[in-house]
């Protein structure tokens, strides 16, 4: 029996990922990043409401203002999960009061572009969706 290194085992496992299978870890990751708060936080982190700027570090209060409707608890939980997944980094600066900033990691930046596109798609096509819903509801 041939022995393999841990890196080879990971590479083999990576090739076997199939998000259509419920037990696949990528399925779980898709479930996590598809939530509305994750989408909005990743789309807006550092680039503001119009998503026109380049990503930059943002303070917690900036994020709270940007993502209207998110509770303090949900924003905190979402940022913690994004940090755990390696998508966001958290920096604490010892000032009075303490300054905490959040910034996208390289991994987060790669997902940021996708989330920004998803947000823009939703805003562009909302009228089409409303029209489709209305047409469907009147024909039913």
BADO-701460 format. One record per residue (C-alpha): x, y, z. Coordinates in steps of 0.2 Angstrom, whole numbers. Layout:
<sites>
SITE   east  north     up
SITE      X      Y      Z
...
</sites>
This chain:
<sites>
SITE   east  north     up
SITE      0      0      0
SITE      7     17     -5
SITE      8     30      8
SITE      2     48      5
SITE      6     64     13
SITE     -7     75     22
SITE     -5     87      7
SITE     -9     74     -5
SITE    -24     68      5
SITE    -31     86      6
SITE    -29     87    -13
SITE    -38     71    -16
SITE    -52     77     -5
SITE    -53     94    -13
SITE    -55     86    -30
SITE    -70     75    -23
SITE    -80     90    -16
SITE    -97     91    -24
SITE   -109    104    -17
SITE   -124     94    -23
SITE   -120     81    -10
SITE   -127     85      7
SITE   -112     78     17
SITE   -100     88      7
SITE    -91    102     17
SITE    -93    114      2
SITE   -112    112      4
SITE   -111    118     22
SITE   -100    133     16
SITE   -113    137      3
SITE   -126    137     16
SITE   -116    148     27
SITE   -112    162     14
SITE   -129    162      6
SITE   -137    171     21
SITE   -143    188     18
SITE   -132    196     32
SITE   -117    188     25
SITE   -121    193      8
SITE   -123    211     12
SITE   -108    212     24
SITE    -97    204     11
SITE   -104    215     -3
SITE   -102    231      7
SITE    -87    228     18
SITE    -76    243     14
SITE    -84    249     -2
SITE    -99    258      5
SITE   -118    257      0
SITE   -115    260    -18
SITE   -101    247    -19
SITE    -91    258    -30
SITE    -76    260    -19
SITE    -62    248    -16
SITE    -63    237     -1
SITE    -55    244     15
SITE    -55    241     34
SITE    -72    247     42
SITE    -76    250     60
SITE    -91    240     67
SITE   -102    256     68
SITE    -99    259     50
SITE   -105    242     46
SITE   -120    243     57
SITE   -125    259     48
SITE   -122    252     31
SITE   -132    236     33
SITE   -148    243     38
SITE   -159    232     49
SITE   -146    220     56
SITE   -146    219     74
SITE   -131    221     85
SITE   -131    203     90
SITE   -133    197     72
SITE   -119    208     65
SITE   -108    202     79
SITE   -112    184     76
SITE   -110    186     57
SITE    -93    195     59
SITE    -87    181     71
SITE    -92    167     59
SITE    -84    176     44
SITE    -68    179     54
SITE    -68    160     59
SITE    -70    155     41
SITE    -55    166     36
SITE    -65    179     26
SITE    -63    194     37
SITE    -49    199     49
SITE    -53    209     65
SITE    -40    222     72
SITE    -41    229     89
SITE    -32    246     92
SITE    -30    250    110
SITE    -37    268    110
SITE    -50    275    122
SITE    -62    269    118
SITE    -55    253    109
SITE    -56    254     90
SITE    -61    238     81
SITE    -60    237     63
SITE    -64    223     51
SITE    -56    220     34
SITE    -58    207     20
SITE    -44    194     19
SITE    -38    188      2
SITE    -50    174      3
SITE    -64    186      8
SITE    -59    198     -7
SITE    -62    183    -19
SITE    -80    181    -12
SITE    -83    200    -11
SITE    -83    202    -30
SITE    -96    188    -31
SITE   -107    195    -17
SITE   -106    213    -25
SITE   -111    206    -41
SITE   -126    197    -33
SITE   -131    213    -24
SITE   -131    223    -40
SITE   -140    209    -50
SITE   -154    210    -36
SITE   -155    229    -37
SITE   -156    229    -56
SITE   -169    215    -58
SITE   -180    218    -44
SITE   -193    227    -55
SITE   -193    211    -67
SITE   -196    200    -52
SITE   -210    210    -46
SITE   -218    210    -63
SITE   -216    191    -64
SITE   -224    189    -47
SITE   -238    200    -51
SITE   -241    190    -68
SITE   -240    174    -59
SITE   -252    179    -45
SITE   -265    185    -57
SITE   -265    169    -68
SITE   -266    158    -53
</sites>
